[in-house]
Amino acid sequence: MKLPLLSLSLALASCWSVVALAETIVVDDQVMVRASAVARPARGLTMSAVEAQFGAPANRSAAVGAPPITRWDYAGFVVYFENERVIDAVAIAP
């Protein structure tokens, strides 16, 4: 149980330098992250559905860990897959 979580943590930690920028706003004295207008794949989509909708990624990183976590880089976002399904898609700063 700890090994998959550690693998995912390491895989995502290697990407933070790319996605660390976010626009924060204050609403009613609460700090919030502004939603991105960048279209990204929804969780649960397959790799083939993502490629059909968004085209081929600029870069495909090899799967890491168990379960395998794969990263695809696009111009405005990064997609993370567990096996063949999207687990997250993160907008990146231009």
C-alpha positions in Angstrom: 0.0 0.0 0.0 2.8 2.5 0.8 4.8 1.6 -2.3 2.2 2.9 -4.8 1.6 6.0 -2.8 5.4 6.6 -2.7 5.7 6.0 -6.4 3.0 8.5 -7.2 4.4 11.1 -4.8 7.9 10.8 -6.4 6.4 11.0 -9.9 4.4 14.1 -9.1 7.2 15.7 -7.1 9.5 15.6 -10.2 7.0 17.8 -12.0 6.4 20.5 -9.4 9.0 22.8 -11.0 6.8 23.0 -14.0 3.4 23.4 -12.3 4.2 25.4 -9.2 2.8 28.6 -10.5 -0.8 29.3 -9.8 -2.8 32.5 -9.7 -4.2 33.1 -6.2 -7.0 35.5 -5.4 -8.7 36.7 -2.2 -12.5 36.4 -2.0 -14.3 37.3 1.2 -11.0 37.2 3.1 -10.3 33.7 1.9 -7.4 32.8 -0.4 -8.4 30.7 -3.4 -6.8 29.4 -6.6 -8.3 30.9 -9.7 -9.8 28.3 -12.1 -7.9 27.8 -15.3 -9.5 28.5 -18.7 -7.3 25.9 -20.3 -9.3 22.9 -21.7 -8.0 19.7 -20.2 -9.0 16.0 -20.2 -11.5 14.8 -17.6 -10.5 12.2 -15.0 -11.2 8.7 -16.1 -10.6 9.2 -19.9 -8.5 6.6 -21.6 -5.1 7.4 -23.2 -6.7 6.8 -26.7 -9.6 9.2 -25.9 -7.2 11.9 -24.7 -5.1 11.5 -27.9 -8.2 11.6 -30.1 -9.5 14.8 -28.4 -6.2 16.7 -27.8 -3.8 15.2 -30.4 -0.4 13.6 -29.8 1.4 15.0 -26.7 4.6 17.0 -27.2 6.3 14.5 -24.8 5.4 11.1 -23.3 7.3 10.1 -20.2 7.7 6.4 -19.4 5.5 4.8 -16.8 6.9 4.8 -13.2 6.0 2.7 -10.2 3.2 0.3 -9.4 0.6 1.0 -10.4 2.3 2.6 -13.4 2.0 6.4 -13.5 2.5 7.9 -17.0 2.9 11.6 -17.8 2.1 13.3 -21.1 3.1 16.9 -21.7 1.0 19.2 -23.9 1.5 22.9 -24.6 -0.8 24.2 -21.9 -1.2 21.3 -19.5 0.2 18.0 -18.2 -1.8 14.8 -18.0 -1.1 12.0 -15.5 -2.4 8.5 -16.1 -2.7 5.5 -13.8 -2.5 2.5 -16.1 -4.6 3.8 -19.1 -6.8 6.3 -17.3 -6.5 10.0 -16.5 -6.0 10.6 -12.8 -5.3 14.4 -13.2 -4.7 17.1 -15.7 -2.8 20.2 -14.5 -2.7 23.5 -16.3 0.8 25.0 -16.6 1.9 28.6 -16.8 2.7 29.9 -20.3 
